[in-house]
Amino acid sequence: MSKVFKIISLFLILTLIIAISLTGCKKSELQKVRLIEVTHSLFYTPQYVAITQGFFEEEGLEIELTDGKGADKCMAALLSGEADIAFMGPEASVYVYVQGREDYAINFAQLTQRDGSFLVAREPDPDFTFEKLRGKEVLGGRKGGMPYMTLEYVVKKHGLTPGVDVNLRTDVQFDVLAGAFIGGEGDYVTLFEPVAATLEKEGKGYVVASIGEEGGYIPYTCYSTTKSFMEENPDIVQKFTNAIYKAMLWVQNHTLEEIAEAVKPQFPDVDDEVLVKLIERYRDQDSWKPDLIITEEGLDHMMYIMELAGELDKKADYNAIVTTEFAIKAMENIKD
């Protein structure tokens, strides 16, 4: 081996070592944020775009994402310190606040503005009306959870009385609704995507209605953290909000195909065509909150639905459990 060759080889090795070291340093400089989500669904497409397109890393954050499989479990993880930020329905923070907890959860950014579930039947029904639920059984999820309360609100809006005209079951856990339905329980079930589309593809269920379209505007899923974490880490909360807002702008300015390609790593088992179809379904029904701001009017409407469901005797103070500071600052600093 010539002396020149040895020098070149040594140079290449040193270059490689330096590159690896710099990459490691860059990674270690990121602040880890433990994020727990209520479920893993295409309904939350902008969040996954923020992850795959590097918007969190641009803000100096490394996201450790966990599927909480329900808002109750997400809130438990947040309050116990197992998560830094929770992504779930703000009804959970209402429950915690009215119970009098001192270190309660504060919502700082809203991602979705309507229910993301779909009513699934056992057979195709292009002429479906909610009157067809009369005398039927619907697997609706956990009592006190936003998906169930919105379903109950929609059913009542169509003149049906739960427990009298239609049986809305609350005894099946949120994360096993599809399995129970496939196993023969219930005449209908409410499911998020891509689970509903998976049942359609397998011929085991068919979407007949959008609960989101029927339920109207609701601050359905928001990001929250404890009062103490927000006071101690306002910079992390701001950086997190910035990343989500960047992703929201990105989604608004890219094609369905580009969005599908961006979220594919989060849903590797879903066909590309199905991904496009489901993202289009959510975008067409105006699922995502462009400015991330949780309004007092929206929170009041959600609490009205909670009262209607018999789950709330006393309303929470909007100014206590909501802050718009971080969303407003993100919009001021980040331009389309």
ChimeraX attribute file (.defattr): number of C-alpha atoms within 10 A of each C-alpha:
attribute: neighborCount
match mode: 1-to-1
recipient: residues
	/A:1	5
	/A:2	6
	/A:3	8
	/A:4	9
	/A:5	10
	/A:6	11
	/A:7	11
	/A:8	11
	/A:9	12
	/A:10	12
	/A:11	12
	/A:12	12
	/A:13	12
	/A:14	12
	/A:15	12
	/A:16	12
	/A:17	12
	/A:18	12
	/A:19	12
	/A:20	12
	/A:21	12
	/A:22	12
	/A:23	12
	/A:24	11
	/A:25	11
	/A:26	12
	/A:27	15
	/A:28	11
	/A:29	12
	/A:30	16
	/A:31	15
	/A:32	15
	/A:33	18
	/A:34	17
	/A:35	24
	/A:36	29
	/A:37	26
	/A:38	22
	/A:39	20
	/A:40	21
	/A:41	17
	/A:42	22
	/A:43	25
	/A:44	21
	/A:45	25
	/A:46	26
	/A:47	21
	/A:48	23
	/A:49	27
	/A:50	26
	/A:51	21
	/A:52	18
	/A:53	16
	/A:54	16
	/A:55	22
	/A:56	26
	/A:57	20
	/A:58	14
	/A:59	17
	/A:60	19
	/A:61	20
	/A:62	22
	/A:63	18
	/A:64	12
	/A:65	16
	/A:66	16
	/A:67	15
	/A:68	22
	/A:69	17
	/A:70	20
	/A:71	27
	/A:72	19
	/A:73	17
	/A:74	27
	/A:75	31
	/A:76	15
	/A:77	18
	/A:78	24
	/A:79	19
	/A:80	10
	/A:81	13
	/A:82	14
	/A:83	22
	/A:84	22
	/A:85	28
	/A:86	30
	/A:87	27
	/A:88	29
	/A:89	30
	/A:90	29
	/A:91	25
	/A:92	20
	/A:93	24
	/A:94	24
	/A:95	19
	/A:96	18
	/A:97	20
	/A:98	15
	/A:99	12
	/A:100	9
	/A:101	11
	/A:102	11
	/A:103	14
	/A:104	23
	/A:105	30
	/A:106	25
	/A:107	27
	/A:108	23
	/A:109	31
	/A:110	28
	/A:111	28
	/A:112	25
	/A:113	23
	/A:114	24
	/A:115	26
	/A:116	26
	/A:117	25
	/A:118	23
	/A:119	22
	/A:120	29
	/A:121	22
	/A:122	20
	/A:123	15
	/A:124	14
	/A:125	13
	/A:126	10
	/A:127	7
	/A:128	13
	/A:129	11
	/A:130	15
	/A:131	14
	/A:132	10
	/A:133	18
	/A:134	16
	/A:135	14
	/A:136	14
	/A:137	19
	/A:138	23
	/A:139	27
	/A:140	28
	/A:141	26
	/A:142	21
	/A:143	17
	/A:144	20
	/A:145	22
	/A:146	24
	/A:147	24
	/A:148	22
	/A:149	23
	/A:150	28
	/A:151	26
	/A:152	21
	/A:153	22
	/A:154	20
	/A:155	23
	/A:156	14
	/A:157	13
	/A:158	12
	/A:159	12
	/A:160	19
	/A:161	16
	/A:162	16
	/A:163	11
	/A:164	10
	/A:165	16
	/A:166	18
	/A:167	19
	/A:168	25
	/A:169	18
	/A:170	16
	/A:171	12
	/A:172	18
	/A:173	16
	/A:174	22
	/A:175	16
	/A:176	12
	/A:177	22
	/A:178	24
	/A:179	11
	/A:180	15
	/A:181	23
	/A:182	15
	/A:183	10
	/A:184	9
	/A:185	16
	/A:186	20
	/A:187	17
	/A:188	23
	/A:189	28
	/A:190	26
	/A:191	26
	/A:192	20
	/A:193	20
	/A:194	19
	/A:195	18
	/A:196	22
	/A:197	23
	/A:198	17
	/A:199	19
	/A:200	17
	/A:201	12
	/A:202	9
	/A:203	12
	/A:204	18
	/A:205	23
	/A:206	24
	/A:207	24
	/A:208	20
	/A:209	19
	/A:210	19
	/A:211	22
	/A:212	25
	/A:213	17
	/A:214	17
	/A:215	19
	/A:216	14
	/A:217	18
	/A:218	26
	/A:219	28
	/A:220	27
	/A:221	29
	/A:222	24
	/A:223	24
	/A:224	30
	/A:225	26
	/A:226	24
	/A:227	16
	/A:228	13
	/A:229	18
	/A:230	19
	/A:231	11
	/A:232	11
	/A:233	10
	/A:234	12
	/A:235	12
	/A:236	19
	/A:237	23
	/A:238	20
	/A:239	20
	/A:240	26
	/A:241	25
	/A:242	26
	/A:243	26
	/A:244	26
	/A:245	28
	/A:246	22
	/A:247	25
	/A:248	23
	/A:249	16
	/A:250	18
	/A:251	21
	/A:252	15
	/A:253	12
	/A:254	11
	/A:255	13
	/A:256	18
	/A:257	15
	/A:258	14
	/A:259	22
	/A:260	25
	/A:261	16
	/A:262	19
	/A:263	22
	/A:264	18
	/A:265	14
	/A:266	16
	/A:267	17
	/A:268	10
	/A:269	10
	/A:270	16
	/A:271	13
	/A:272	14
	/A:273	10
	/A:274	15
	/A:275	25
	/A:276	18
	/A:277	16
	/A:278	19
	/A:279	22
	/A:280	17
	/A:281	15
	/A:282	22
	/A:283	16
	/A:284	10
	/A:285	15
	/A:286	16
	/A:287	24
	/A:288	26
	/A:289	20
	/A:290	17
	/A:291	16
	/A:292	26
	/A:293	23
	/A:294	25
	/A:295	16
	/A:296	14
	/A:297	13
	/A:298	16
	/A:299	23
	/A:300	17
	/A:301	16
	/A:302	22
	/A:303	22
	/A:304	16
	/A:305	22
	/A:306	23
	/A:307	15
	/A:308	15
	/A:309	17
	/A:310	11
	/A:311	17
	/A:312	18
	/A:313	10
	/A:314	12
	/A:315	16
	/A:316	21
	/A:317	14
	/A:318	17
	/A:319	10
	/A:320	14
	/A:321	22
	/A:322	22
	/A:323	18
	/A:324	16
	/A:325	12
	/A:326	21
	/A:327	22
	/A:328	16
	/A:329	13
	/A:330	21
	/A:331	17
	/A:332	9
	/A:333	8
	/A:334	12
	/A:335	9
	/A:336	10
